[in-house]
Amino acid sequence: MMTGKEYCTIYKRSRDAAYDALFENYCDYVYAIVYNKLRSTASREDIEECVSDIFADVFFGYDTESSNGSDMKGYIGTVAKRRAINAFHSLAAKNGHFSDNSEDELFNIGSDEDIEADSDMAETRSILISKINELGEPDSTILIQKYYYDRSSSEIAKLLSMKASAVRMRAARALEKLKTTLAAAGIMI
């Protein structure tokens, strides 16, 4: 996902390129939010129109001067949720299905699947694996074996032809490096 700082840099070069980059990076995320909110009341065209409106809101509403480096994904998520909720109420009222407890009714008929959370989790996993691989060998193998496969330092040492104490030391250092690079990407572990 594109950060606010990256977006601002692109925006200063070309507004068209910034809009294209914004859409390319966040289309699936925004669509998942809108679909999750509107799937019971909206047609496909209504959902697509809402998505387009959200991108217009973000493009014209995101302050590229003072938002340089702010949380772009959080901003887009907030705009998307608010716009989708407004669209839901508008469509429900237009279709004559509006009631004071319509959101409660939707909650009861909705799926337990949280598309937005699943999308966020998949993105976080992708970034995590990428940052682990950036550590290089043997650090990336040590961390994957230790935390993904739950192997002990002595098992990893045998696998990599190292001493267990060296594996523990490298794991600790690699974990600190990983925390730093993930923090720079906005992910805390």
N, C-alpha and C positions, 0 to 999 in steps of 0.2 A: 504494500500500500504506500502511496505517496504521502509524504509528510507535508505539513503546512509550509515549512521552509522551502522544500522542493517546489511546491506549487507556486509560491511567491516568486521564486527565481524564474520559473517558466512564464508566469504571468507578465513579468517585467519585460521579457523578450517578445512574447506574442500572446495576445488574448485568445486568439483562436487555438493555438497550441495548448494553452492552459486549459481551455474548455475541453478539448479532446483528451488531454491527460487526466483531467478530473473525471470525465465520463468513463474512460478506459479502466481507471484504477478503482472506482467506487460503484460502478453500475450493478454488479452482482449483489453487493452489500445493500445498496438502496432498494433494489428490487425485492430482496428477501424481506426487508422491513415492511415495505408497502404490501407485498403479497400476504404476509402474515397478518396484517391489520385489515386488509380489504377482501380477502378471499371469499368471505361469505356474502358480501353485498355488492361487489363490483364486477363488471365485465372486464375482460382482458384489456379492452381499449381504455376503460377508466383507470385501471392499474398503470398502464403505460403512460397515460396523460399525467397521472399523479407523479410518476417517476420523473417525467420531463419537467414538471413544475418544480420539483425538488432541486434538480440540477440548475434550473434558472435561479431559484432562490439562493442557492449556495454561490453560484457564480457572481451574482450581483450583490449578495449580502456579505460575503466573506471579506473582511478588511485586510487587504494585502499589505497595507502600510504598517499597521500596529499588530497584526496577527502573525508576524514573521516567526514561525517556529511553534505556534500553539498547536493544540491537539486537533488536527484536521478531521480525523475519523470521528471523534467525539462530537464535533460541531455538526458534521454531516448526519450522524446518527440522530442527533437531537432535532435537526430540521426535518429529517425524514419522518420521525415518529410523530411530530406535531402536525405536519402536513397530512400524513396518512390518517390520523385521528380526525382532523377537520374534514377530510374527504369522506371518511366513514359516516360522520354525522350528516353531512350534506347529502350523500347518496341515500342514506336511510330515511331522511326526511322527505326527499324527492320521491322515493319509492313507497312512502306511506308505512314504513316499517319502524318508525322511530318510537321509542319508549324510554322512559327514564332509566330503566335498568337494561338497556340494550347491550351494554358492555358486559354485564353479568351473564346475559343470555349467550353472548358470543363466547365467553369464557367456558360455559358449560358444553357448548357444541364444538369448541375448538379442539385441535389436536394437542397431544402432550408434547409433540415435537416442537422445539424452539429453533427455528431456522436461523435466526439472528445469532443466537449463542453458538450454534454449530458452526456457522461461518466464521465467527470470531475465534473459536477454538482451532479450527483448521488453519486459519491464518497464523495464529500464534505458534502452532506446531511447526509449520513451514519455516517461519523465521527462526525458531529454536534450532531445528536441524541445520539450517543454513549457517547459523552462527557457530554451532558445534563443529561443523565441517571446516569452517574458517580457522579453527584452532590448529589444524594440521595434525599430522601423526607424530607420536602415538597418542597425543592428548584426546583427540576426538574418539578414537577407539576405546580408550580408558573410560571416558565419561559415558559412552553408550553402553559399554559392557557393565559398568558399575550401576548406573541409574535406570537403564532400560531393561537390561537382562538380569539385574540384581545379582551380579557375580561378585565374589569377594576379591580382595586385593591379591591374595595368593593364587586364585584361579586366573585372574587377569595376567598376573606375572608369568605364570606358566605359558599362557597363550602368546604373550609378547616376548618371551625369553628375557624377562627382567626380574629384579628382586622385588619382593612384595613391598618393602619400605620405599623403593623408588616409585612404585605404582601409587602408593598413598600420597607421596610428596607431589608427584605430577598431577594427581587428581585434584588435590587441594589448590594448587596453582592454576590449573586449567579452569576449575570452578570459579575462582576469583576473576580470571580473565573473561569468562563467559558472563558473569554477573555484570561486569563493566560494559561489555559490548551490547548486552541485552538492555541495560539501563539506557544506553544511548539510543536504542531503538524504541524506547518507551515501554519495555516489558520488565517487570520486577519478579525475581524468583526468591 
